[in-house]
């Protein structure tokens, strides 16, 4: 038996909920939504398909039931052995569920349902709520990262529009994701990394590339290039710093680019006497672009000064908007704990000095990819409709405690287009309008298999309804 037991992928109190519903309950439906409303779209929905393929596609077995029953008994919780054995006997261990979702990569307001779930077997009325923990967790994290990085992208874009000839082409290359070591687990590194790749093309998180390939069919979703670090520089000692950089040229000069941290000892001297001095001709003779990194010191002043120093030693050209672009052999990367505020200050200072934003790129890690929570955008899963023995659906919802409290709307939900926006609606009031919540999963079978290219194009589209 594999280490993962799908029955245990829930909260303890869920184990006893099969005993709590009204008699003759047939079906229960719930939605994943973000709390509150917003004047503008800010959510990029992403990540459900990874959960469907990785977890829901694996059947429950008798071994899982035995293990879960033993744990529940020792834990002080009831256990629905008959219910789980029914799933194994009647459905081959696959959950009898129907899941609808927006196309992944959709850009929406808060308050718009992203996922709707309902059981297809009346004997398993308890199952949708049982999956709340796993399903909500599978959606909120990659969606939050994708939404946050879209905000980062939109914050950087005005600087590129003001100073670059082709800002839309340059923008996806301005951030590289290095979040793996700051993640709490391999899975978090992969989920955050693949969400980052919706907006930016560069990543050093290999598991993110594997997830994009495994769950979305992307042969290669992101790119990288050879890089050194302090370990491989200081291994040569300060007296042999030139040889350390020369080794990078010799070993990787035929690649598209090489990233070289150059401030192990003295960045100013490394630029003036090594890169622009003794190594200059070797640098110019290689095909690769030198991406110079200064990973210590003031996170704003240091990279700005590095651009200015490279401009002095290697020269610049003016682009069509009149801003200076470094010689095509050199660029700068700032990747040491840089915040979005730091990025805007760096780009603003460079613009004030007459430099194009294309001279510098940034590396992001835990501060941008992992320092988020379910509360960042107020994710919740609410169960708003229940079907009784008569086959009729009725709304269910608690009463707000405060007058200003806004609860998710009850009932079976739909999502409709209003102009260029996606907005929530009741399913029974849909009329002839298109429902953008589409069936993606039913009874263990994937109904829609979105490709990473499709999702990325949707997430990067300027209009919300480019689906």
C-alpha positions as CSV (number, residue, x, y, z in Angstrom):
1,X,0.0,0.0,0.0
2,X,1.3,3.4,-0.9
3,X,2.1,5.9,1.9
4,X,-0.8,8.2,0.9
5,X,-4.2,7.2,2.2
6,X,-7.0,9.2,0.5
7,X,-9.5,8.6,3.2
8,X,-7.2,10.4,5.7
9,X,-6.8,13.5,3.5
10,X,-9.3,15.4,5.6
11,X,-9.9,16.9,9.0
12,X,-10.7,14.6,11.9
13,X,-14.2,16.0,12.5
14,X,-15.2,15.2,8.9
15,X,-15.0,11.5,9.9
16,X,-18.3,11.8,11.8
17,X,-20.3,14.0,9.5
18,X,-22.0,11.1,7.7
19,X,-24.1,10.8,10.8
20,X,-25.1,14.5,10.9
21,X,-27.2,15.2,7.7
22,X,-31.0,15.1,7.6
23,X,-32.5,11.7,6.8
24,X,-33.1,11.1,3.1
25,X,-30.4,13.5,2.0
26,X,-29.6,12.7,-1.6
27,X,-27.0,15.3,-2.8
28,X,-25.0,18.1,-1.4
29,X,-23.3,20.8,-3.5
30,X,-20.5,23.2,-2.6
31,X,-18.3,25.8,-4.3
32,X,-14.8,27.2,-3.8
33,X,-14.9,31.0,-3.8
34,X,-13.0,33.9,-2.4
35,X,-14.6,36.1,0.3
36,X,-15.8,39.6,-0.3
37,X,-16.2,41.4,-3.6
38,X,-13.7,43.7,-5.5
39,X,-14.1,46.5,-7.9
40,X,-11.5,44.9,-10.3
41,X,-10.5,41.3,-11.1
42,X,-7.6,40.0,-9.1
43,X,-7.8,36.2,-9.0
44,X,-6.1,33.9,-11.5
45,X,-7.7,30.4,-11.0
46,X,-5.1,27.6,-11.3
47,X,-4.2,24.2,-10.0
48,X,-7.3,22.0,-9.9
49,X,-6.2,19.7,-12.7
50,X,-3.0,18.7,-10.7
51,X,-5.2,17.5,-7.9
52,X,-7.6,15.6,-10.1
53,X,-4.9,13.7,-11.8
54,X,-2.6,13.1,-8.8
55,X,-5.2,12.3,-6.1
56,X,-8.7,11.8,-7.3
57,X,-7.6,9.4,-10.0
58,X,-6.3,6.9,-7.4
59,X,-8.9,4.5,-6.1
60,X,-9.6,3.8,-2.5
61,X,-8.8,0.2,-1.5
62,X,-9.7,-2.2,1.3
63,X,-6.3,-1.6,2.8
64,X,-7.0,2.1,3.0
65,X,-10.3,1.4,4.8
66,X,-8.7,-0.9,7.3
67,X,-6.0,1.6,8.1
68,X,-8.4,4.6,8.4
69,X,-10.8,2.7,10.6
70,X,-8.0,1.7,13.0
71,X,-6.7,5.3,13.1
72,X,-10.2,6.8,13.6
73,X,-11.0,4.4,16.5
74,X,-7.7,5.2,18.3
75,X,-8.2,8.9,17.6
76,X,-11.7,9.0,19.2
77,X,-13.8,9.5,16.0
78,X,-16.5,7.4,14.4
79,X,-15.8,5.8,11.0
80,X,-18.2,5.1,8.1
81,X,-16.9,1.7,7.0
82,X,-20.1,0.9,5.2
83,X,-19.9,4.1,3.2
84,X,-16.3,3.5,2.1
85,X,-16.9,-0.1,1.3
86,X,-19.8,1.0,-0.9
87,X,-17.5,3.3,-2.8
88,X,-15.1,0.4,-3.4
89,X,-17.8,-2.1,-4.3
90,X,-20.0,0.1,-6.4
91,X,-17.5,2.5,-7.9
92,X,-14.2,0.6,-8.0
93,X,-12.8,2.9,-5.2
94,X,-13.2,6.0,-7.3
95,X,-15.2,8.9,-5.8
96,X,-18.7,9.3,-7.3
97,X,-18.5,13.0,-7.8
98,X,-19.1,15.6,-10.5
99,X,-16.8,18.6,-10.4
100,X,-17.3,21.8,-12.5
101,X,-14.7,24.5,-12.8
102,X,-13.7,27.6,-14.6
103,X,-11.1,27.1,-17.3
104,X,-7.8,27.3,-15.5
105,X,-6.0,30.6,-16.0
106,X,-9.3,32.5,-15.9
107,X,-9.0,36.0,-14.4
108,X,-11.9,36.9,-12.1
109,X,-13.3,39.0,-9.3
110,X,-13.5,37.9,-5.7
111,X,-16.8,36.3,-5.0
112,X,-16.9,34.4,-8.4
113,X,-17.1,30.6,-7.9
114,X,-14.1,28.7,-9.3
115,X,-15.1,25.1,-8.5
116,X,-18.4,23.4,-7.8
117,X,-18.7,19.9,-6.5
118,X,-21.7,17.5,-6.0
119,X,-22.0,13.8,-5.4
120,X,-23.5,11.6,-8.1
121,X,-24.4,8.7,-5.9
122,X,-27.1,9.5,-3.3
123,X,-25.5,7.0,-0.9
124,X,-22.5,9.3,-0.8
125,X,-24.2,12.6,0.1
126,X,-21.5,13.2,2.7
127,X,-18.6,12.9,0.3
128,X,-18.4,16.5,-1.2
129,X,-18.0,18.1,2.3
130,X,-15.6,15.3,3.3
131,X,-13.3,16.5,0.5
132,X,-13.4,20.1,1.5
133,X,-10.0,20.1,3.2
134,X,-8.2,18.4,0.3
135,X,-9.9,20.2,-2.5
136,X,-9.7,23.7,-1.0
137,X,-6.0,23.2,-0.2
138,X,-5.4,22.0,-3.7
139,X,-6.8,25.2,-5.2
140,X,-6.1,28.1,-2.8
141,X,-2.3,27.8,-2.9
142,X,-1.5,27.7,-6.6
143,X,-4.3,30.1,-7.3
144,X,-2.9,32.5,-4.7
145,X,0.6,32.4,-6.1
146,X,-0.7,32.8,-9.7
147,X,-2.8,35.8,-8.6
148,X,0.1,37.4,-6.6
149,X,2.6,37.1,-9.5
150,X,0.1,38.5,-11.9
151,X,0.0,41.6,-9.6
152,X,3.8,41.6,-9.6
153,X,3.8,41.5,-13.4
154,X,1.3,44.3,-13.7
155,X,3.3,46.4,-11.3
156,X,6.5,46.0,-13.4
157,X,4.8,46.5,-16.7
158,X,4.6,50.4,-16.6
159,X,8.4,50.6,-16.2
160,X,8.9,48.4,-19.2
161,X,6.3,50.3,-21.3
162,X,8.0,53.6,-20.5
163,X,11.6,52.5,-21.2
164,X,11.5,49.4,-23.5
165,X,10.8,49.1,-27.3
166,X,9.0,45.8,-26.9
167,X,7.8,45.6,-23.3
168,X,5.3,42.7,-23.8
169,X,8.2,40.4,-25.0
170,X,10.6,41.5,-22.4
171,X,8.2,41.2,-19.4
172,X,8.0,37.4,-19.1
173,X,11.8,37.2,-18.8
174,X,12.1,39.8,-16.0
175,X,11.6,37.3,-13.1
176,X,13.2,34.0,-12.4
177,X,11.8,31.7,-9.7
178,X,14.2,30.3,-7.2
179,X,11.8,29.3,-4.4
180,X,12.6,25.6,-4.0
181,X,14.9,26.0,-0.9
182,X,12.4,28.3,0.8
183,X,9.5,25.9,0.5
184,X,8.2,23.7,3.3
185,X,8.1,20.6,1.0
186,X,8.8,19.3,-2.4
187,X,5.1,19.6,-3.3
188,X,4.9,23.2,-2.2
189,X,8.0,24.0,-4.3
190,X,6.4,22.4,-7.3
191,X,3.0,24.0,-6.9
192,X,4.4,27.5,-6.3
193,X,6.9,27.1,-9.1
194,X,4.5,25.9,-11.7
195,X,2.1,28.8,-10.8
196,X,4.9,31.2,-11.3
197,X,5.5,29.9,-14.8
198,X,2.0,31.0,-15.9
199,X,3.4,34.6,-15.9
200,X,7.2,34.3,-16.2
201,X,9.4,32.0,-18.3
202,X,12.4,31.4,-16.1
203,X,12.7,29.0,-13.2
204,X,15.3,26.9,-11.3
205,X,12.7,24.7,-9.6
206,X,13.0,21.4,-11.5
207,X,10.0,19.8,-9.8
208,X,7.8,22.7,-11.1
209,X,8.9,21.7,-14.6
210,X,8.0,18.1,-13.8
211,X,4.5,19.1,-12.6
212,X,3.9,21.2,-15.7
213,X,4.9,18.2,-17.9
214,X,3.1,15.5,-15.8
215,X,-0.2,17.3,-15.2
216,X,-0.5,19.8,-18.1
217,X,1.5,18.2,-20.9
218,X,4.2,20.9,-21.2
219,X,7.3,19.4,-22.8
220,X,9.3,22.4,-21.2
221,X,7.5,25.1,-19.4
222,X,10.5,27.1,-18.2
223,X,14.1,27.9,-18.9
224,X,17.3,28.4,-17.0
225,X,21.0,28.8,-17.8
226,X,24.3,27.8,-16.0
227,X,25.1,29.8,-12.9
228,X,27.7,29.8,-10.1
229,X,27.3,30.7,-6.5
230,X,29.6,31.7,-3.6
231,X,30.7,28.2,-3.0
232,X,32.2,27.6,-6.5
233,X,33.8,31.1,-6.5
234,X,35.3,31.0,-3.0
235,X,36.6,27.4,-3.7
236,X,39.2,29.1,-5.9
237,X,40.2,31.7,-3.1
238,X,40.4,35.4,-3.6
239,X,43.8,35.2,-5.3
240,X,42.3,33.1,-8.1
241,X,39.0,34.9,-8.6
242,X,39.9,35.5,-12.2
243,X,40.3,31.8,-12.8
244,X,36.9,31.1,-11.2
245,X,35.2,33.4,-13.7
246,X,37.4,32.2,-16.5
247,X,36.2,28.6,-15.7
248,X,32.6,29.8,-16.2
249,X,33.5,31.1,-19.7
250,X,35.4,28.0,-20.6
251,X,32.7,25.6,-19.5
252,X,29.5,27.4,-20.4
253,X,30.4,30.1,-22.9
254,X,28.5,28.3,-25.7
255,X,25.2,28.5,-23.8
256,X,22.7,31.3,-24.4
257,X,23.7,33.0,-21.1
258,X,25.7,32.4,-17.9
259,X,24.8,33.9,-14.5
260,X,27.9,34.8,-12.5
261,X,27.8,36.1,-8.9
262,X,30.7,38.5,-8.8
263,X,30.6,40.1,-5.3
264,X,32.4,37.4,-3.3
265,X,35.1,39.9,-2.5
266,X,34.8,43.3,-4.3
267,X,32.1,43.8,-7.0
268,X,33.5,47.1,-8.2
269,X,37.0,45.6,-8.7
270,X,35.5,42.4,-10.3
271,X,33.7,44.6,-12.9
272,X,36.5,47.1,-13.5
273,X,39.6,44.9,-13.5
274,X,38.3,41.4,-14.4
275,X,35.1,41.5,-16.5
276,X,36.0,44.8,-18.2
277,X,39.7,44.1,-17.9
278,X,41.6,40.8,-18.1
279,X,38.5,38.8,-19.1
280,X,37.0,41.3,-21.5
281,X,38.2,39.7,-24.8
282,X,37.3,36.2,-23.6
283,X,33.8,37.4,-22.7
284,X,33.3,39.0,-26.1
285,X,34.5,35.9,-27.9
286,X,31.9,33.6,-26.3
287,X,28.3,33.4,-27.6
288,X,26.8,33.6,-24.1
289,X,25.4,36.7,-22.5
290,X,27.0,37.5,-19.1
291,X,24.3,38.0,-16.4
292,X,26.1,39.7,-13.6
293,X,24.8,39.1,-10.0
294,X,25.4,41.1,-6.9
295,X,23.8,39.0,-4.2
296,X,24.9,41.0,-1.1
297,X,24.9,44.6,-0.1
298,X,22.1,47.1,-0.4
299,X,19.4,45.4,-2.5
300,X,18.5,48.7,-4.3
301,X,21.7,50.7,-4.6
302,X,23.9,47.7,-5.5
303,X,22.2,46.5,-8.7
304,X,21.7,50.1,-9.8
305,X,25.4,50.8,-9.4
306,X,26.2,47.6,-11.2
307,X,24.2,48.7,-14.2
308,X,25.9,52.1,-14.2
309,X,29.4,50.5,-13.9
310,X,28.7,48.1,-16.8
311,X,27.5,51.0,-18.8
312,X,30.7,52.9,-18.1
313,X,33.0,50.0,-19.0
314,X,31.0,48.3,-21.9
315,X,29.0,51.2,-23.3
316,X,25.4,51.5,-24.2
317,X,23.1,52.2,-27.1
318,X,19.8,54.2,-27.2
319,X,16.6,52.4,-27.9
320,X,13.6,53.8,-29.7
321,X,12.3,55.5,-26.6
322,X,15.6,57.2,-25.9
323,X,16.7,55.0,-23.0
324,X,20.1,53.5,-22.6
325,X,20.5,49.7,-23.2
326,X,23.7,48.0,-22.0
327,X,26.1,46.3,-24.5
328,X,24.5,43.1,-25.7
329,X,27.1,41.0,-23.8
330,X,26.1,42.1,-20.3
331,X,23.0,42.4,-18.1
332,X,22.3,42.4,-14.3
333,X,20.3,40.1,-12.1
334,X,19.2,41.0,-8.6
335,X,18.1,37.9,-6.8
336,X,18.8,38.1,-3.1
337,X,15.5,38.5,-1.2
338,X,14.3,41.3,-3.5
339,X,10.8,42.5,-2.7
340,X,8.3,44.0,-5.1
341,X,8.9,47.4,-3.5
342,X,12.6,46.9,-4.1
343,X,12.0,46.1,-7.7
344,X,9.9,49.2,-8.3
345,X,12.5,51.4,-6.6
346,X,15.3,49.9,-8.6
347,X,13.5,50.3,-11.9
348,X,12.4,53.8,-10.9
349,X,15.9,54.8,-10.1
350,X,17.3,53.3,-13.3
351,X,14.6,55.1,-15.3
352,X,15.6,58.4,-13.7
353,X,19.2,57.7,-14.7
354,X,18.1,57.2,-18.3
355,X,18.4,53.4,-18.3
356,X,15.9,51.0,-19.9
357,X,14.2,48.4,-17.6
358,X,15.5,45.6,-19.9
359,X,19.0,46.0,-18.4
360,X,18.0,44.2,-15.2
361,X,16.0,41.1,-14.2
362,X,15.0,39.8,-10.8
363,X,15.1,36.5,-9.0
364,X,12.2,35.7,-6.6
365,X,12.0,33.1,-3.9
366,X,10.1,32.5,-0.7
367,X,9.2,36.1,-0.2
368,X,7.1,36.1,-3.4
369,X,6.1,32.5,-3.8
370,X,5.7,31.0,-0.3
371,X,4.8,33.9,2.0
372,X,1.1,33.6,1.3
373,X,-1.9,32.0,3.1
374,X,-5.5,31.0,2.5
375,X,-6.4,34.4,3.9
376,X,-4.4,36.3,1.4
377,X,-7.4,36.3,-0.9
378,X,-10.0,34.9,1.6
379,X,-10.5,31.5,0.1
380,X,-13.3,29.4,1.4
381,X,-15.5,26.4,0.4
382,X,-19.2,26.8,1.1
383,X,-21.9,24.3,0.8
384,X,-25.0,26.1,-0.4
385,X,-27.4,23.6,-1.8
386,X,-28.9,20.3,-0.6
387,X,-31.3,17.8,-2.4
388,X,-33.8,15.8,-0.5
389,X,-35.7,12.6,-1.3
390,X,-38.2,14.5,-3.4
391,X,-35.4,15.5,-5.8
392,X,-35.9,19.2,-5.1
393,X,-32.9,21.4,-4.3
394,X,-33.1,23.9,-1.5
395,X,-30.7,26.6,-0.5
396,X,-28.7,26.4,2.7
397,X,-26.8,29.2,4.4
398,X,-26.2,30.5,7.9
399,X,-27.4,33.9,9.0
400,X,-24.8,36.7,9.0
401,X,-23.8,37.9,12.4
402,X,-23.1,41.5,11.3
403,X,-25.1,43.5,8.8
404,X,-22.0,44.3,6.7
405,X,-20.9,40.6,6.6
406,X,-21.1,39.2,3.1
407,X,-21.6,35.5,2.8
408,X,-21.1,33.4,-0.4
409,X,-24.4,33.2,-2.2
410,X,-26.4,29.9,-1.6
411,X,-27.9,27.6,-4.2
412,X,-26.5,25.8,-7.2
413,X,-24.1,28.3,-8.8
414,X,-23.1,29.4,-12.3
415,X,-20.7,31.9,-13.8
416,X,-21.8,34.1,-16.6
417,X,-20.2,36.8,-18.8
418,X,-21.2,40.4,-18.3
419,X,-19.2,42.4,-20.8
420,X,-15.6,41.3,-20.4
421,X,-16.1,40.2,-16.8
422,X,-17.0,36.8,-15.3
423,X,-19.7,37.2,-12.7
424,X,-21.6,34.8,-10.4
425,X,-25.2,33.8,-11.0
426,X,-27.7,31.2,-9.8
427,X,-27.9,28.2,-12.0
428,X,-31.7,28.3,-11.9
429,X,-31.6,31.9,-13.2
430,X,-29.1,31.1,-16.0
431,X,-31.7,31.3,-18.8
432,X,-29.9,31.1,-22.2
433,X,-26.6,32.5,-21.0
434,X,-23.5,30.4,-21.2
435,X,-22.3,28.9,-17.9
436,X,-18.5,29.2,-17.7
437,X,-18.3,26.6,-15.0
438,X,-17.7,23.6,-17.2
439,X,-17.7,19.9,-16.1
440,X,-14.1,18.7,-15.7
441,X,-14.5,15.5,-13.6
442,X,-17.1,12.9,-13.2
443,X,-17.0,9.5,-11.4
444,X,-13.2,9.1,-11.6
445,X,-12.9,10.4,-15.2
446,X,-11.2,13.6,-16.4
447,X,-13.5,15.3,-18.8
448,X,-11.3,18.3,-19.8
449,X,-7.5,18.1,-20.0
450,X,-6.2,21.7,-20.2
451,X,-2.7,22.1,-21.6
452,X,-0.2,24.4,-20.0
453,X,0.1,26.4,-23.1
454,X,-3.7,27.0,-23.1
455,X,-3.7,28.0,-19.4
456,X,-0.7,30.2,-19.8
457,X,-2.2,32.0,-22.8
458,X,-5.4,32.6,-20.8
459,X,-3.5,33.9,-17.8
460,X,-1.5,36.3,-19.9
461,X,-4.4,37.5,-22.0
462,X,-5.2,41.2,-21.7
463,X,-9.0,40.4,-21.7
464,X,-10.7,38.2,-19.2
465,X,-12.8,36.3,-21.6
466,X,-10.0,35.1,-23.9
467,X,-10.8,31.4,-23.2
